[in-house]
Amino acid sequence: MAARVGDRLSCGSRADAAARPPPVTRPPPLAAPLAALLAACAVRGPAIHPAHALAPEAEVNRTFEIPVAVPIGDRRPDEVVVRAEVIAPSGARSRISGFPLEHGFAVRYRPREPGEYRYRVLADWGRGSRQVREGEFRAEDRGAPGQVEVRDGALVLEDGRPFRALGESRFDLRDPRWSDELAPETHVARMARYGMNTLRISVLAGCGRAGAPDRPGCLEPEPGRFDPIAARRYDAIFAAADRHGLKVILTLFASGFARGDPGQAREENAREAERGSPAAPEGFFTDPAAREAARRRLRYAMARWSASPALLAVDLLGEPGRGGAIPEPLWIAWAEDLAHTWKAEDPYAHPVTAGPVDLDRSAAADIAWWASPRCDVVQWHRSGEEPHDVHALARALVDTIRDTARLGKPVLVGEPAPGGEPGPVYDRTHVGIWAVSFAGAGVVARAAPPPARGADAPTPPERGRRFQVLADLLARAERRGPLQPADDPPTSPPGLRALLLAGAEVAALWLHGPALGYGEVVKGAQVTVRGLAPGRWRVEWIDDVTGERVATEERILDGEAVLSVPPFVWHVAAMLEKVEGPEREQQARRGEPAVGRGGRAR
């Protein structure tokens, strides 16, 4: 996941070393000589001041890890404060925190400009803050993509290219069934093959009932104590995401507040009174000690994962109102406070979000959290038992997206549809991700293992292809320029719905068949596309399930086109491209052969 620092260290005298006991922690076993030097230097002299490093090589927009040895004695690692200051070539200063490893500590940093960097690391293990390391490194720009940012109400990459979130929400990393029994590398690589670019993962509050053994993989088995072995699972996800070009939404507090909800219930909340904290749900949001415990988790996550270019956003709270557990004023005040801490301390300014669930779309824009300047991305979920009908689902999704988009912020649908969908059709998944994307929002579809109530099946190729065809179409279109949601084009027959994303010289169109006779072949349909620039356009119809081309035509258009839709079942897509070149335009005006169905001249 991270580049590591190799140092040439200069240490104190042998007499100093003999006068001090050996530290409890050791640096990570990077290499035997380096480990020995770090361990020796950690105990020599009353002040720990390693000499400057050799300036090892880092990479712009890649995580760079600095191992740190601290003689903590009999203190617990979570009682030690490690902080670093990094000075960039431009002179910009970043102050970042370290975190405990299984052996020793580490500081993670992501260079954002090429050149020479300087750093120093301070630690306080009960004897006041003291410098424990300093050094230099060089960062080289090799073209690695940066993080996702919010600009002008949209998600974009650092180079300005639009970022359309499309992926899955894999809730529980503790249970391998949530990743279809795949290792993180294999799971993330499969997502990339399916065209997905976003993975939402969660840190569950439930760690096992009080008095019982902790569940394996629980990140925070008790407030303020973090399991480094469990944290490595998240490290592996971030590393795999970085290698395969995916972004990660990290939900820091995922449920754990509803009573009697298996795997998420308050009875298994790590902050129950039996574990030394106020009983959930209300006490978690109102008690000052519980608030500070939550802030410690936020700072731990920031220290460990904010340097990853794969981190898309921090999702503070997953579904706080699930089952009516948490009144809105309580969780909004909590989210405002935690968001303030993240924004004040995150050196990379990652977007902040939180995801309510089961909204009444008529009042969607009234939730105060979304209007807050501390909320960067409007996120909501639509789950539960209804709507199972795909036409009701599409209407609800599009209406709510348009309602919440009025806030002028990116919209993310954290879960667009209820679970429990059988294969091999996966039409609810299909309609959910296509409707959301063509309404202009990002989407991470729900994916959960059976036998949980409402669970989805794993993601086999039949389901993954739904994402892949959508991703390929939008990527092709956006190579010609940015796309924005446009007014719904008029259609016939009645009940046929069209959604349009349009740009200056390209447009993408998705048609959802009428509810009456859904699943039967639709013939003779028409759609009127308006606002196209005058000139010659190529219209390519695509089977939105298989990705196969259905028909193609070229036409001279002057602002409006009535398109005849080829026969289709359920739904179909089209890509419209303005074709350059006066010679071909003249040929089209003269009625000379254009490309017809199946790509053949007619």
C-alpha positions as CSV (number, residue, x, y, z in Angstrom):
1,M,0.0,0.0,0.0
2,A,2.7,2.5,0.9
3,A,6.3,3.2,0.0
4,R,8.6,2.9,3.0
5,V,11.4,5.1,4.3
6,G,14.9,3.8,4.5
7,D,17.2,5.9,6.7
8,R,20.8,6.3,7.7
9,L,20.6,7.0,11.4
10,S,23.2,8.4,13.9
11,C,22.6,7.4,17.5
12,G,23.8,8.3,21.0
13,S,26.5,6.8,23.1
14,R,26.8,3.3,24.5
15,A,26.6,4.7,28.0
16,D,23.3,6.3,27.2
17,A,22.0,3.0,25.8
18,A,23.0,1.1,28.9
19,A,21.3,3.6,31.2
20,R,17.9,3.1,29.6
21,P,15.6,0.0,29.5
22,P,14.7,-1.4,26.1
23,P,11.4,-0.2,24.6
24,V,8.3,-2.4,24.5
25,T,7.6,-1.7,20.9
26,R,9.9,-2.4,17.9
27,P,9.8,-1.0,14.4
28,P,8.2,-3.1,11.7
29,P,10.5,-5.8,10.3
30,L,11.3,-4.0,7.0
31,A,14.8,-5.2,6.8
32,A,17.1,-6.6,9.6
33,P,19.7,-3.8,9.5
34,L,17.1,-1.0,9.4
35,A,15.1,-2.6,12.2
36,A,18.2,-2.9,14.4
37,L,19.2,0.7,13.9
38,L,15.7,2.0,14.6
39,A,15.4,-0.1,17.8
40,A,18.8,1.0,19.0
41,C,18.2,4.6,18.3
42,A,14.9,4.5,20.1
43,V,16.7,4.0,23.5
44,R,19.8,6.1,23.3
45,G,20.1,9.3,25.1
46,P,17.4,11.4,26.9
47,A,16.4,13.0,23.5
48,I,15.8,10.9,20.4
49,H,17.1,12.8,17.4
50,P,17.9,10.5,14.4
51,A,20.0,12.3,11.8
52,H,18.6,13.3,8.4
53,A,17.5,10.6,6.1
54,L,19.1,9.7,2.8
55,A,16.1,11.2,0.9
56,P,14.4,8.0,-0.3
57,E,12.1,8.1,-3.3
58,A,8.4,8.6,-3.0
59,E,5.7,9.1,-5.7
60,V,3.3,12.0,-6.1
61,N,-0.3,10.8,-5.3
62,R,1.0,7.6,-3.7
63,T,1.0,6.8,0.0
64,F,4.4,7.2,1.7
65,E,4.9,5.5,5.0
66,I,7.4,6.5,7.7
67,P,7.9,3.9,10.4
68,V,8.5,5.3,13.9
69,A,10.0,3.7,17.0
70,V,8.8,5.1,20.4
71,P,10.0,3.8,23.8
72,I,6.5,3.6,25.3
73,G,7.5,1.5,28.3
74,D,4.4,0.0,30.0
75,R,2.0,2.4,28.3
76,R,-0.6,1.1,25.8
77,P,0.0,2.1,22.2
78,D,-3.3,4.0,22.1
79,E,-2.1,6.2,24.9
80,V,0.8,7.5,22.8
81,V,0.4,10.6,20.6
82,V,2.5,10.7,17.5
83,R,2.5,13.7,15.2
84,A,4.5,14.7,12.2
85,E,5.1,17.9,10.3
86,V,5.9,17.6,6.6
87,I,7.2,20.5,4.5
88,A,6.6,20.3,0.8
89,P,8.9,21.7,-1.9
90,S,6.6,24.7,-2.2
91,G,7.0,25.4,1.5
92,A,3.4,24.2,2.3
93,R,3.3,22.5,5.7
94,S,1.1,19.6,6.6
95,R,0.5,18.4,10.2
96,I,-0.5,14.8,10.4
97,S,-0.9,12.1,13.1
98,G,0.6,8.7,13.4
99,F,-1.0,5.5,14.5
100,P,0.1,2.2,16.2
101,L,1.1,-0.8,14.2
102,E,1.5,-4.3,15.6
103,H,5.1,-3.4,16.3
104,G,5.9,0.3,16.6
105,F,4.1,3.2,15.0
106,A,3.8,4.8,11.5
107,V,3.0,8.1,9.8
108,R,1.4,8.0,6.4
109,Y,1.6,10.9,3.9
110,R,0.7,11.5,0.3
111,P,3.0,13.9,-1.7
112,R,1.0,16.1,-4.0
113,E,3.8,17.9,-5.8
114,P,7.2,16.7,-7.0
115,G,10.5,17.6,-5.3
116,E,12.3,17.4,-2.0
117,Y,10.3,17.1,1.2
118,R,11.4,17.4,4.8
119,Y,9.7,16.0,7.9
120,R,10.0,15.6,11.6
121,V,8.1,13.3,13.9
122,L,7.2,14.1,17.6
123,A,5.9,11.7,20.1
124,D,4.4,12.0,23.6
125,W,4.3,8.8,25.7
126,G,3.7,10.5,29.1
127,R,7.0,12.5,29.3
128,G,6.1,15.4,27.1
129,S,6.4,15.8,23.4
130,R,9.8,14.8,22.0
131,Q,11.3,14.5,18.5
132,V,11.8,10.9,17.6
133,R,12.6,11.2,13.9
134,E,13.4,13.6,11.1
135,G,14.4,13.1,7.5
136,E,13.9,13.9,3.9
137,F,12.5,12.3,0.8
138,R,12.1,13.0,-2.8
139,A,8.7,12.7,-4.6
140,E,8.6,12.0,-8.3
141,D,5.5,12.7,-10.5
142,R,4.8,9.5,-12.5
143,G,1.3,10.5,-13.5
144,A,-0.6,8.7,-10.7
145,P,-4.2,10.0,-10.5
146,G,-5.1,11.9,-7.4
147,Q,-8.1,11.8,-5.2
148,V,-11.7,12.8,-5.9
149,E,-12.7,16.4,-5.1
150,V,-15.9,18.4,-5.0
151,R,-15.8,21.3,-7.5
152,D,-18.8,23.4,-8.6
153,G,-21.3,20.9,-7.2
154,A,-19.8,17.9,-8.8
155,L,-17.3,15.1,-8.1
156,V,-14.1,15.4,-10.2
157,L,-10.6,14.0,-10.2
158,E,-7.8,16.3,-9.4
159,D,-7.1,16.8,-13.2
160,G,-10.7,18.1,-13.6
161,R,-12.2,15.0,-15.3
162,P,-15.7,14.1,-14.0
163,F,-16.0,11.2,-11.6
164,R,-19.2,9.2,-11.8
165,A,-19.4,6.9,-8.8
166,L,-20.6,3.4,-9.8
167,G,-20.0,0.4,-7.7
168,E,-21.2,-1.6,-4.7
169,S,-21.7,-1.3,-1.0
170,R,-20.0,-4.2,0.7
171,F,-21.1,-3.7,4.3
172,D,-19.2,-6.1,6.6
173,L,-15.5,-6.9,6.1
174,R,-15.5,-9.2,9.0
175,D,-17.5,-11.8,7.2
176,P,-15.9,-13.2,4.0
177,R,-19.4,-13.9,2.5
178,W,-19.7,-10.1,2.0
179,S,-16.9,-10.3,-0.5
180,D,-18.2,-13.5,-2.1
181,E,-15.5,-15.5,-0.2
182,L,-12.8,-13.6,-2.3
183,A,-9.6,-12.1,-1.0
184,P,-9.5,-8.2,-1.2
185,E,-7.2,-8.2,-4.2
186,T,-9.4,-10.7,-6.2
187,H,-12.7,-9.0,-5.1
188,V,-11.5,-5.5,-6.1
189,A,-10.0,-6.7,-9.4
190,R,-13.4,-8.3,-10.2
191,M,-15.2,-5.0,-9.5
192,A,-12.8,-3.3,-11.9
193,R,-13.5,-5.8,-14.6
194,Y,-17.2,-5.1,-14.2
195,G,-16.5,-1.4,-14.8
196,M,-17.1,-0.4,-11.2
197,N,-15.0,2.5,-9.8
198,T,-16.4,2.8,-6.2
199,L,-16.6,0.6,-3.2
200,R,-18.4,1.5,0.0
201,I,-17.2,-0.3,3.1
202,S,-18.2,0.1,6.7
203,V,-16.8,-0.1,10.2
204,L,-19.5,-1.8,12.2
205,A,-20.3,-0.8,15.7
206,G,-21.4,-4.3,16.8
207,C,-18.4,-6.3,18.1
208,G,-20.2,-9.0,20.0
209,R,-22.4,-8.9,23.1
210,A,-20.9,-7.7,26.3
211,G,-19.3,-10.5,28.3
212,A,-18.8,-12.6,25.1
213,P,-15.7,-12.9,23.0
214,D,-15.2,-10.2,20.5
215,R,-16.2,-11.0,16.9
216,P,-13.2,-11.7,14.7
217,G,-12.2,-8.6,12.7
218,C,-13.8,-6.0,14.9
219,L,-11.8,-2.8,14.4
220,E,-12.5,-1.2,17.8
221,P,-13.3,-4.0,20.3
222,E,-13.6,-1.4,23.1
223,P,-13.6,2.4,22.9
224,G,-10.2,3.8,22.0
225,R,-8.5,0.4,21.4
226,F,-8.0,-0.5,17.8
227,D,-7.1,-4.0,16.6
228,P,-4.1,-3.7,14.2
229,I,-4.8,-7.1,12.7
230,A,-8.4,-6.0,11.8
231,A,-7.1,-2.7,10.5
232,R,-4.9,-4.6,8.0
233,R,-8.1,-5.9,6.3
234,Y,-9.0,-2.3,5.6
235,D,-5.4,-1.6,4.5
236,A,-5.7,-4.5,2.0
237,I,-8.9,-3.0,0.5
238,F,-7.3,0.4,0.1
239,A,-4.2,-1.0,-1.5
240,A,-6.2,-3.2,-3.9
241,A,-8.4,-0.2,-4.8
242,D,-5.4,2.0,-5.5
243,R,-3.9,-0.7,-7.8
244,H,-7.1,-1.2,-9.7
245,G,-8.3,2.4,-9.9
246,L,-11.2,2.2,-7.5
247,K,-12.2,4.7,-4.9
248,V,-13.4,3.9,-1.4
249,I,-16.2,5.4,0.7
250,L,-15.4,4.6,4.3
251,T,-18.4,4.6,6.6
252,L,-17.0,5.1,10.1
253,F,-20.1,4.3,12.2
254,A,-22.3,1.8,10.4
255,S,-25.6,1.2,12.1
256,G,-25.4,-0.5,15.5
257,F,-28.2,1.7,16.9
258,A,-31.4,-0.2,16.2
259,R,-32.8,-2.7,18.7
260,G,-33.0,-6.3,17.6
261,D,-31.5,-5.9,14.1
262,P,-29.2,-9.0,13.7
263,G,-25.6,-8.0,13.2
264,Q,-26.4,-4.3,13.7
265,A,-28.3,-4.2,16.9
266,R,-27.7,-1.9,19.9
267,E,-27.2,-5.1,22.0
268,E,-23.9,-5.6,20.2
269,N,-22.8,-1.9,20.1
270,A,-19.2,-1.6,21.3
271,R,-20.3,1.5,23.3
272,E,-22.9,-0.2,25.4
273,A,-22.9,0.6,29.1
274,E,-21.4,-2.8,29.9
275,R,-18.4,-1.9,27.9
276,G,-17.8,1.4,29.8
277,S,-19.8,3.8,27.6
278,P,-23.3,5.2,27.5
279,A,-26.0,2.8,26.3
280,A,-26.9,3.2,22.6
281,P,-28.7,4.7,20.9
282,E,-29.3,8.1,22.3
283,G,-26.4,8.2,24.7
284,F,-23.9,7.6,21.9
285,F,-24.9,10.9,20.4
286,T,-25.4,13.0,23.5
287,D,-22.9,11.9,26.1
288,P,-19.6,13.9,26.0
289,A,-17.4,10.9,26.7
290,A,-19.1,8.9,23.9
291,R,-18.6,11.9,21.6
292,E,-14.9,12.0,22.3
293,A,-14.6,8.2,21.9
294,A,-16.2,8.7,18.4
295,R,-13.7,11.5,17.7
296,R,-10.8,9.1,18.5
297,R,-12.1,6.6,15.9
298,L,-12.4,9.4,13.4
299,R,-8.8,10.5,14.1
300,Y,-7.5,7.0,13.9
301,A,-9.1,6.5,10.5
302,M,-7.8,9.8,9.3
303,A,-4.2,8.9,10.4
304,R,-4.3,5.5,8.8
305,W,-6.3,5.9,5.6
306,S,-6.6,9.6,4.6
307,A,-3.3,9.5,2.8
308,S,-4.6,6.9,0.4
309,P,-5.5,8.3,-3.0
310,A,-8.2,5.7,-3.1
311,L,-10.2,7.3,-0.3
312,L,-13.2,9.0,-2.0
313,A,-15.1,10.3,1.0
314,V,-15.6,9.7,4.7
315,D,-19.2,8.6,5.5
316,L,-19.7,9.6,9.1
317,L,-22.8,7.6,9.9
318,G,-24.7,4.9,8.1
319,E,-28.5,4.9,8.2
320,P,-28.9,6.6,11.6
321,G,-32.6,6.6,11.4
322,R,-32.9,2.9,10.5
323,G,-36.1,1.7,12.2
324,G,-36.7,5.1,13.7
325,A,-33.8,4.6,16.2
326,I,-32.3,8.0,16.2
327,P,-34.2,11.3,16.0
328,E,-32.9,13.6,13.3
329,P,-31.8,16.5,15.6
330,L,-29.5,14.2,17.6
331,W,-27.6,12.6,14.8
332,I,-27.3,15.9,12.8
333,A,-25.7,17.7,15.8
334,W,-23.3,14.8,16.2
335,A,-22.5,14.8,12.4
336,E,-21.9,18.5,12.4
337,D,-19.4,18.2,15.3
338,L,-17.5,15.2,13.8
339,A,-17.4,16.8,10.3
340,H,-15.9,20.0,11.8
341,T,-13.1,17.9,13.3
342,W,-12.5,16.0,10.1
343,K,-12.4,19.2,8.0
344,A,-10.1,21.0,10.5
345,E,-7.6,18.2,10.6
346,D,-7.7,16.3,7.3
347,P,-4.7,17.5,5.3
348,Y,-6.3,16.3,2.0
349,A,-9.7,17.9,2.4
350,H,-11.7,14.7,1.5
351,P,-15.4,15.1,1.1
352,V,-17.7,14.4,4.0
353,T,-21.1,12.7,3.9
354,A,-23.6,10.7,5.9
355,G,-26.4,8.5,4.7
356,P,-30.0,8.6,5.9
357,V,-32.4,5.9,4.7
358,D,-35.9,5.4,3.4
359,L,-36.8,9.0,2.5
360,D,-40.1,10.5,1.7
361,R,-39.1,12.0,-1.7
362,S,-41.6,14.9,-1.3
363,A,-39.6,16.2,1.6
364,A,-36.1,15.0,0.7
365,A,-34.5,18.4,0.4
366,D,-35.8,19.4,3.9
367,I,-33.1,17.5,5.8
368,A,-31.0,20.1,7.5
369,W,-27.8,18.0,7.3
370,W,-27.6,18.2,3.5
371,A,-27.9,22.0,3.6
372,S,-25.0,22.2,6.1
373,P,-21.7,23.6,4.8
374,R,-20.1,20.6,6.6
375,C,-21.9,18.1,4.3
376,D,-20.1,18.0,0.9
377,V,-22.0,15.1,-0.7
378,V,-25.8,14.6,-0.4
379,Q,-26.2,10.9,0.3
380,W,-29.3,8.9,0.8
381,H,-30.4,5.3,0.7
382,R,-33.7,3.8,-0.6
383,S,-34.1,0.3,0.8
384,G,-36.6,-1.7,2.9
385,E,-39.4,-3.8,1.4
386,E,-40.7,-1.3,-1.1
387,P,-40.6,-0.3,-3.9
388,H,-40.0,-3.7,-5.5
389,D,-41.7,-2.7,-8.7
390,V,-39.0,-1.4,-11.0
391,H,-41.1,1.4,-12.5
392,A,-42.0,2.7,-9.0
393,L,-38.4,2.4,-8.1
394,A,-37.2,4.3,-11.1
395,R,-39.7,7.1,-10.4
396,A,-38.7,7.4,-6.8
397,L,-35.0,7.4,-7.5
398,V,-35.2,10.1,-10.3
399,D,-37.6,12.3,-8.3
400,T,-35.5,12.2,-5.2
401,I,-32.2,12.9,-7.1
402,R,-33.8,15.9,-8.8
403,D,-35.2,17.1,-5.4
404,T,-31.9,16.8,-3.6
405,A,-29.8,18.2,-6.5
406,R,-31.3,21.6,-5.9
407,L,-28.9,21.9,-3.0
408,G,-26.1,22.4,-5.5
409,K,-24.0,19.4,-4.2
410,P,-23.1,16.0,-5.7
411,V,-25.7,13.4,-5.0
412,L,-24.8,9.8,-4.1
413,V,-27.4,7.1,-3.8
414,G,-25.8,4.8,-1.2
415,E,-28.2,2.0,-1.9
416,P,-30.7,2.4,-4.7
417,A,-32.9,-0.6,-4.2
418,P,-34.1,-3.1,-1.6
419,G,-32.3,-6.4,-1.4
420,G,-33.4,-10.0,-2.0
421,E,-33.3,-9.9,-5.8
422,P,-33.0,-13.3,-7.5
423,G,-30.8,-13.9,-10.6
424,P,-30.2,-14.2,-13.4
425,V,-32.3,-11.2,-14.5
426,Y,-31.3,-8.7,-11.8
427,D,-33.6,-6.1,-13.3
428,R,-34.0,-4.2,-10.0
429,T,-30.3,-3.7,-9.8
430,H,-30.2,-2.8,-13.5
431,V,-33.0,-0.3,-13.4
432,G,-31.6,1.2,-10.1
433,I,-28.1,1.9,-11.4
434,W,-29.1,3.1,-14.9
435,A,-31.9,5.4,-13.6
436,V,-29.6,6.9,-11.0
437,S,-26.7,7.4,-13.4
438,F,-28.9,9.0,-16.1
439,A,-30.5,11.3,-13.5
440,G,-26.9,12.6,-12.8
441,A,-26.1,11.0,-9.4
442,G,-23.5,8.5,-8.3
443,V,-24.6,5.1,-7.1
444,V,-23.3,2.1,-5.1
445,A,-25.7,-0.8,-5.2
446,R,-26.5,-2.9,-2.3
447,A,-24.7,-6.3,-2.2
448,A,-25.2,-8.6,0.8
449,P,-24.9,-12.4,1.3
450,P,-27.7,-14.8,2.1
451,P,-29.2,-15.9,4.5
452,A,-29.7,-12.4,5.9
453,R,-33.2,-11.0,5.4
454,G,-33.5,-9.2,2.2
455,A,-30.0,-10.3,1.1
456,D,-28.8,-10.2,-2.4
457,A,-27.0,-13.0,-4.1
458,P,-23.3,-12.5,-4.8
459,T,-22.2,-10.7,-7.9
460,P,-21.9,-13.2,-10.7
461,P,-21.1,-12.2,-14.3
462,E,-24.9,-11.8,-15.1
463,R,-25.1,-9.1,-12.4
464,G,-21.7,-7.6,-13.0
465,R,-22.5,-7.1,-16.7
466,R,-25.2,-4.6,-15.8
467,F,-22.5,-2.3,-14.4
468,Q,-20.0,-3.0,-17.2
469,V,-22.3,-2.0,-20.1
470,L,-23.3,1.2,-18.2
471,A,-19.7,2.1,-17.4
472,D,-18.5,1.5,-20.9
473,L,-21.3,3.6,-22.5
474,L,-20.7,6.6,-20.2
475,A,-16.9,6.4,-20.6
476,R,-17.2,6.4,-24.4
477,A,-19.6,9.3,-24.3
478,E,-17.5,11.4,-21.9
479,R,-14.4,11.1,-24.0
480,R,-16.2,13.6,-26.3
481,G,-16.9,16.0,-23.4
482,P,-18.8,16.3,-20.1
483,L,-22.4,15.2,-19.8
484,Q,-25.2,16.8,-17.8
485,P,-28.8,15.7,-17.1
486,A,-31.3,17.2,-19.6
487,D,-35.1,17.4,-19.6
488,D,-36.8,14.1,-20.2
489,P,-37.4,13.7,-24.0
490,P,-41.0,13.1,-25.2
491,T,-41.7,9.5,-26.1
492,S,-44.3,7.2,-27.5
493,P,-46.1,4.8,-26.7
494,P,-47.5,6.0,-23.4
495,G,-45.5,4.7,-20.4
496,L,-42.2,4.7,-22.2
497,R,-39.7,6.8,-20.2
498,A,-36.5,8.4,-21.6
499,L,-33.6,9.8,-19.5
500,L,-31.0,11.9,-21.3
501,L,-27.4,13.0,-20.5
502,A,-26.3,15.6,-23.0
503,G,-23.1,17.5,-23.9
504,A,-22.1,19.8,-26.7
505,E,-21.3,17.1,-29.2
506,V,-22.5,13.9,-27.5
507,A,-25.5,12.6,-25.7
508,A,-26.4,9.3,-24.0
509,L,-30.0,8.1,-23.9
510,W,-31.7,5.4,-21.8
511,L,-35.3,4.2,-22.4
512,H,-37.3,2.2,-19.9
513,G,-40.2,0.2,-21.3
514,P,-43.8,0.7,-20.3
515,A,-45.1,-1.1,-17.2
516,L,-48.0,-2.5,-19.3
517,G,-46.6,-5.5,-21.0
518,Y,-43.2,-5.2,-19.4
519,G,-40.9,-8.0,-20.6
520,E,-42.6,-8.2,-24.0
521,V,-41.0,-6.8,-27.2
522,V,-41.7,-3.1,-27.6
523,K,-42.1,-2.1,-31.3
524,G,-42.6,1.2,-33.1
525,A,-41.4,3.4,-30.2
526,Q,-40.2,6.9,-30.8
527,V,-38.3,9.5,-28.8
528,T,-37.8,13.2,-29.6
529,V,-34.3,14.5,-28.6
530,R,-34.0,18.3,-28.5
531,G,-31.2,20.8,-28.0
532,L,-28.7,19.1,-30.3
533,A,-26.2,21.2,-32.2
534,P,-26.9,21.5,-36.0
535,G,-24.9,19.1,-38.1
536,R,-24.4,15.4,-38.8
537,W,-25.0,13.0,-36.0
538,R,-24.4,9.3,-35.6
539,V,-27.1,7.4,-33.5
540,E,-26.0,4.0,-32.2
541,W,-28.6,1.9,-30.4
542,I,-27.2,-0.5,-27.8
543,D,-28.6,-3.5,-25.9
544,D,-28.1,-2.2,-22.4
545,V,-27.8,-5.7,-20.9
546,T,-25.3,-7.3,-23.3
547,G,-23.6,-4.2,-24.7
548,E,-24.2,-5.4,-28.3
549,R,-24.9,-2.8,-31.0
550,V,-28.5,-3.1,-32.2
551,A,-28.7,-0.5,-34.9
552,T,-26.8,2.6,-36.2
553,E,-27.8,5.5,-38.4
554,E,-26.4,8.9,-39.4
555,R,-28.6,11.9,-39.8
556,I,-28.4,15.7,-40.4
557,L,-30.0,17.3,-37.4
558,D,-30.9,20.9,-36.7
559,G,-31.6,21.1,-33.0
560,E,-34.3,18.3,-32.8
561,A,-34.5,14.7,-33.9
562,V,-37.4,12.3,-33.8
563,L,-35.7,8.9,-33.5
564,S,-37.3,5.6,-34.3
565,V,-36.3,3.1,-31.6
566,P,-35.5,-0.4,-32.8
567,P,-37.5,-3.2,-31.1
568,F,-36.4,-4.0,-27.6
569,V,-37.3,-5.8,-24.4
570,W,-37.4,-4.1,-21.0
571,H,-35.0,-1.2,-21.8
572,V,-32.5,0.0,-24.4
573,A,-29.8,2.7,-24.6
574,A,-28.4,4.9,-27.4
575,M,-25.3,7.1,-27.9
576,L,-25.5,10.1,-30.1
577,E,-22.3,11.6,-31.5
578,K,-21.8,14.7,-33.7
579,V,-19.6,13.6,-36.6
580,E,-17.0,16.0,-37.9
581,G,-16.1,16.5,-41.6
582,P,-17.9,18.6,-44.3
583,E,-17.4,15.9,-47.0
584,R,-19.3,13.3,-45.1
585,E,-21.9,15.9,-44.2
586,Q,-22.5,16.7,-47.8
587,Q,-22.8,12.9,-48.6
588,A,-25.4,12.6,-46.0
589,R,-27.3,15.6,-47.4
590,R,-27.2,14.0,-50.8
591,G,-28.7,10.8,-49.4
592,E,-25.6,8.7,-50.1
593,P,-25.2,5.5,-48.1
594,A,-25.1,5.8,-44.3
595,V,-24.5,3.0,-41.8
596,G,-27.6,1.0,-41.1
597,R,-28.7,-1.7,-38.7
598,G,-26.0,-4.0,-37.6
599,G,-23.4,-1.6,-38.9
600,R,-24.0,-2.4,-42.6
601,A,-24.4,0.3,-45.4
602,R,-27.9,0.6,-46.6
